[in-house]
Amino acid sequence: MLRSVITGTGSYIPSVIRSNNDFAKHVFYSENQQSLLVPSEEVVEKFKQITGIEQRRYSSENLKASDIGAIAAQNAIINSGVNPEEIDQLIVAHNFGDVNWQSIQSDAVPSLAARIKHKLGIKNPTCVAYDILFGCPGWIQGMIHADAFFKAGIAQKALVIGTETLSRVIDKYDRDSMIFSDGAGATLLEYKDTHTTGAGILGAAVQTDAVDEVAYISMGASFYPESDPNVRYIKMKGRKVYEYAIKHVPAAMKSCMDKSGANIKDLKKIFIHQANEKMDEAIIKRFYQLYDITHPPENIMPMSIQWLGNSSVATVPTLLDLVRKDQLAGHKLEAGDLIMFASVGAGMNINAICYRY
């Protein structure tokens, strides 16, 4: 029995810490470019109550998305023990390419995957490097891609990376700017015979809703009334995203679970995109309700959003790396554990993977 197995993980957590107190003196504006009447201190406190975020990490001035992605990738390679020249696919999920500090321009030519392959010094021309733009679910989608290539007989080893520097595309006058952060996570995936352990990817589910939902997360002008309208920043319709996620993500997770043939009662951990603590809790609760289970198991959902914020494609692989390496208190993985990865983001896209550890 051949399955796609994670044999190594790595991450990069930026060194620059921004606490909620750093935003307490900001002047925030609304979508109609009117300054908020509520004092900034109250805005920040309400933000913490809703999202759970107390801190977030930003990359240092000299590091771009491809730089931190390469660091996470190198850590994953070392952790796996794989010869990098044997990697067949190098897949990089991101949304904004490389953005220089104090710049808003996205640079994605050559691809970030090509840049990271170069930084890693991989010379093998049959190591195919390409990018995925799939919103926050990009890393999970990269894993699904790699699994499909394995099953097609095209590849046997893949390096899947999620990397982002969202701090460089946020509008500081928008209260949603407090959500976003920087980071990178990576996994080394191999197609291996696992008949003795049953380890590997068991099933997956993916969907895109792009009718009314297409612009729930998009690019737009600053909320500051005197800003240049031609300069675009990441914008999010928070209430729409929340409502969409808690309605559709649980069903996609159930579809994934059912396709895998696994029993939800055997599920040990859910690694869900770190977007909003309250939203993630609501998603998990509704997921279990679809199986007529009123209360999810305790400690089922590792969380890092409180101190790392939302680093988009990097949240899930970073969380996995922290748990695998016993760096997240109260959470650990053991051989044979059934786990799930799930995410939602711009598109609007949703995906999930069931995995036997």
Buried (B, 14 or more C-beta within 10 A) or exposed (E): EEBBBBBBBBBBBBEBEBEBEEBBEBEBBEEEBEBBEEEBEEBBEEBBEBBBBBBBBBBEEEBBBBBBBBBBBBBBBEBBEBEBEEBBBBBBBBBBBBBEBEEBEBBBEEBBBBBBBBBBEBEBEEBBBBBBBBBBBBBBBBBBBBBEBBBEEEBBBBBBBBBBBBBBBBBBBBBBBBBBBBBBBBBBBBBBEBEEBBBBBBBBBBBBBEEEBEBBBEBBBBBBEEBEEEEBBBBBBBEBBBEBBBEBBBBBBBBBBBBBEBEBEEBBBBBBBBBBBEBBBBBBBBBBEBBEEEEBBEEBBBBBBBBBBBBBBBBBBBBBBBBBBEEBEEBBBEEEBBBBBBBBBBBBBBBBBBBBB
